[in-house]
């Protein structure tokens, strides 16, 4: 977790018309309406996603001097315009899915606000052929965004029910390039290393050494660092070709703590 057009007809006219058609035609119209309803709902969510992307772009411009990212890349924005965020939150919160705010997903965890997800994604500079490690699967939303942008996503979740639900959800939505493991994120996923990029979605007291070691030379890592209820910073780590590591603070943030430990 992190925070920082309608279709109308006059019902009187429609009732008049329907009273004059044969029953079989009436049945066909009802069937067409049944199929149209989900499509119209999906269109409404598409509009909400476009509004969300516009808000992300606006916030990026406002914070550009601080983050170094006044404009997010078009590929990242396109991914956000495509991934159905409402499918990654509890059904009773679907109407709030595209607001720029974190939302609870159960078991004390949350889905991060869209801007932070977008900024973190942009900072790792995802490329089509990349292999990315995510620490903290949560509901699977960040993994889905990454899956639109890279070749393979490996995601680790410590809370087993969340991890299982996320894997099922991602599979149901057609994301075949995401693999979820239940485990300790501090240890990374050495069997799949090295990674072009690593994205951590919970705050660690310090950058885990195992993750640094599993990052390719030339790779990027985004990780929030700091104690819960104290200052946390979203850090961008780069590993040079010779293995040298540099970090910079991008933005003060507030994430749930990364659990598991070394």
C-alpha positions in Angstrom: 0.0 0.0 0.0 1.1 3.5 -0.6 -0.6 6.9 -0.4 0.8 10.1 -1.0 -21.1 9.0 -21.6 -24.2 7.6 -20.5 -26.7 6.0 -22.8 -30.2 7.5 -22.6 -33.7 6.9 -24.0 -37.0 8.3 -23.0 -38.7 5.4 -21.1 -42.2 6.6 -22.3 -41.2 6.3 -25.9 -39.5 2.9 -25.4 -42.6 1.5 -23.6 -44.8 2.7 -26.5 -42.6 1.0 -29.1 -42.3 -2.3 -27.2 -46.1 -2.6 -26.9 -46.3 -2.8 -30.7 -43.7 -5.5 -31.5 -44.3 -9.2 -31.6 -43.3 -11.3 -28.6 -40.4 -12.9 -30.4 -38.9 -9.5 -31.2 -39.5 -8.5 -27.6 -37.5 -11.5 -26.5 -34.7 -10.7 -28.9 -34.6 -7.1 -27.6 -34.4 -8.4 -24.0 -31.5 -10.8 -24.9 -29.6 -7.9 -26.6 -30.1 -5.7 -23.6 -28.8 -8.5 -21.3 -25.6 -8.7 -23.4 -25.3 -4.9 -23.7 -25.4 -4.2 -20.0 -21.9 -5.6 -19.2 -20.5 -3.8 -22.2 -22.0 -0.5 -21.0 -20.6 -1.1 -17.5 -17.2 -1.8 -19.0 -17.4 1.4 -21.0 -18.1 3.3 -17.8 -15.0 1.8 -16.3 -13.0 2.7 -19.4 -14.1 6.3 -18.9 -13.0 6.1 -15.2 -9.6 4.7 -16.3 -9.1 7.6 -18.7 -10.0 10.0 -15.9 -7.5 8.2 -13.6 -4.8 8.4 -16.2 -5.4 12.2 -16.6 -5.2 12.7 -12.9 -1.9 10.7 -12.8 -0.5 12.9 -15.5 -1.6 16.0 -13.6 0.0 14.9 -10.4 3.2 13.9 -12.2 3.5 17.4 -13.6 2.9 19.0 -10.2 5.6 16.8 -8.5 8.0 16.6 -11.4 10.7 18.7 -9.8 10.7 16.5 -6.8 10.4 13.1 -8.5 12.4 13.8 -11.7 9.5 12.5 -13.6 7.3 15.4 -14.8 6.0 13.2 -17.6 5.4 9.5 -17.3 6.1 7.4 -20.4 3.3 6.7 -22.8 3.7 2.9 -22.5 3.1 3.1 -18.8 0.1 5.3 -19.2 -1.4 3.0 -21.8 -1.0 0.1 -19.4 -3.0 2.0 -16.7 -5.7 2.8 -19.3 -6.0 -0.9 -20.0 -5.8 -2.8 -16.7 -9.2 -3.1 -15.0 -8.4 -1.9 -11.4 -11.9 -2.5 -10.3 -11.2 -6.3 -10.7 -8.4 -6.0 -8.1 -10.5 -4.5 -5.2 -13.3 -6.0 -3.2 -16.7 -5.8 -5.1 -18.2 -3.4 -2.6 -15.3 -0.9 -3.4 -15.4 -1.2 -7.2 -17.1 2.2 -7.5 -14.0 3.7 -5.8 -11.4 1.7 -7.7 -10.3 4.6 -10.0 -10.0 7.3 -7.3 -6.4 8.3 -6.5 -6.3 6.7 -3.1 -5.3 3.4 -1.5 -8.1 0.9 -0.7 -8.2 -2.0 1.7 -8.0 -5.5 0.2 -8.4 -7.5 3.4 -6.0 -9.1 5.9 -4.6 -5.7 6.9 -3.3 -5.0 3.3 -4.2 -2.4 0.8 -3.9 -1.6 -2.9 -1.7 1.5 -3.4 -3.0 4.7 -4.9 -2.7 4.8 -8.7 -0.2 7.6 -8.9 2.3 5.8 -6.7 1.9 2.6 -8.7 2.4 4.6 -11.9 5.4 6.4 -10.6 7.1 3.3 -9.3 6.4 1.5 -12.6 7.9 4.4 -14.6 11.0 4.6 -12.4 12.0 1.0 -13.2 11.9 1.9 -16.9 10.2 -1.3 -18.0 11.1 -2.7 -21.4 9.3 -5.3 -23.5 12.0 -8.0 -23.0 12.5 -7.5 -19.2 12.2 -9.9 -16.4 10.9 -8.2 -13.3 10.6 -9.2 -9.6 7.8 -7.8 -7.5 7.9 -8.1 -3.7 4.4 -7.9 -2.3 1.8 -9.2 -4.7 -1.2 -8.0 -2.7 -4.3 -8.1 -5.0 -2.2 -8.5 -8.1 -2.8 -5.0 -9.6 0.9 -3.9 -9.8 1.8 -7.3 -11.3 -0.9 -6.9 -14.0 0.4 -3.4 -14.9 3.9 -4.9 -15.2 2.6 -7.8 -17.2 1.4 -5.3 -19.9 4.9 -3.9 -20.2 7.5 -6.6 -19.7 8.1 -10.2 -20.8 7.9 -12.0 -17.4 6.8 -11.0 -13.9 7.7 -13.0 -10.8 5.8 -11.8 -7.7 6.2 -12.9 -4.1 3.5 -12.6 -1.4 4.0 -13.6 2.2 0.2 -13.7 3.0 -0.9 -16.9 1.5 -4.6 -16.2 1.0 -3.8 -13.0 -0.8 -1.2 -14.6 -3.0 -3.5 -17.5 -4.0 -6.3 -15.1 -4.8 -4.1 -12.9 -6.8 -2.7 -15.8 -8.9 -6.3 -16.9 -9.6 -7.4 -13.4 -10.5 -4.4 -12.8 -12.8 -5.0 -16.1 -14.6 -8.7 -15.4 -15.0 -7.8 -12.0 -16.6 -5.4 -13.7 -19.0 -2.1 -12.6 -17.5 0.0 -15.7 -18.4 3.3 -14.0 -17.9 3.0 -13.6 -14.2 4.0 -16.2 -11.6 3.2 -15.8 -8.0 5.1 -17.5 -5.1 4.1 -17.6 -1.5 7.3 -16.7 0.4 9.5 -14.2 2.2 10.2 -11.2 0.0 13.4 -10.4 1.8 15.0 -13.4 0.3 13.9 -12.6 -3.3 13.6 -15.4 -5.9 17.2 -16.6 -6.5 16.1 -19.4 -8.9 14.7 -16.8 -11.4 17.5 -14.2 -10.9 19.0 -12.0 -12.1 16.3 -9.5 -12.8 16.3 -6.4 -15.0 14.2 -4.6 -12.4 12.8 -5.1 -8.9 9.8 -3.3 -7.5 9.0 -3.6 -3.8 5.5 -2.6 -2.7 6.0 -2.5 1.1 8.4 -0.5 3.3 11.6 -2.2 4.5 13.8 -0.8 7.3 16.7 -1.0 4.8 17.3 -2.4 1.3 17.6 -6.2 1.6 21.0 -7.4 0.4 19.5 -10.4 -1.3 17.5 -8.1 -3.6 20.6 -6.1 -4.5 22.5 -9.3 -5.4 19.6 -10.5 -7.6 19.5 -7.3 -9.6 21.3 -7.4 -12.9 24.1 -5.0 -13.6 22.4 -2.0 -15.3 19.2 -2.9 -13.4 16.8 -0.6 -11.4 15.0 -1.2 -8.1 12.3 0.9 -6.6 11.7 0.3 -2.9 10.1 2.3 0.0 12.5 2.4 3.0 11.6 3.5 6.5 9.7 2.4 9.6 5.9 2.3 9.9 4.5 5.6 11.3 7.9 7.3 10.7 9.4 8.9 7.6 9.5 6.6 4.6 11.2 7.4 1.3 10.6 5.9 -2.1 14.1 5.1 -3.2 15.4 4.5 -6.8 18.4 2.2 -6.8 20.6 1.7 -9.8 23.2 -1.0 -10.3 26.0 0.0 -12.7 27.6 -2.4 -15.2 30.5 -2.9 -12.7 28.1 -3.7 -9.8 28.3 -0.3 -8.1 25.0 0.7 -6.4 23.6 4.2 -6.2 20.4 5.4 -4.6 18.3 8.5 -4.6 15.2 9.5 -2.7 12.3 10.2 -5.0 9.4 11.1 -2.7 8.3 10.8 0.9 5.6 8.0 1.1 3.6 5.8 3.5 3.5 2.1 2.9 2.5 -0.9 5.0 5.6 -2.6 6.5 7.4 -5.3 4.6 7.2 -8.4 6.8 9.1 -11.7 6.9 12.6 -10.4 7.7 16.0 -11.6 6.7 
